[in-house]
Amino acid sequence: MAKHWNWNATVVEQKNGKRRVGSASGEVKAPTRKAARDAARREVERKGSGRTAYELRVF
């Protein structure tokens, strides 16, 4: 059974030789914490090319 998981992460975006650091958060629906972590990472990377999630926390 799927559960709602909250997540937050530090996000680094590299674009045109510039590096920006920020944060992001959201909610995903997944059966396990590991699946939720993978879904959150995909969500961050889907929002923009060159975006990477660091210190991803799922709770």
Secondary structure, 3 states (H helix, E strand, C coil): CCEEEEEEEEEEEEECCEEEEEEEEEEEEECCHHHHHHHHHHHHHHCCCCEEEEEEEEC
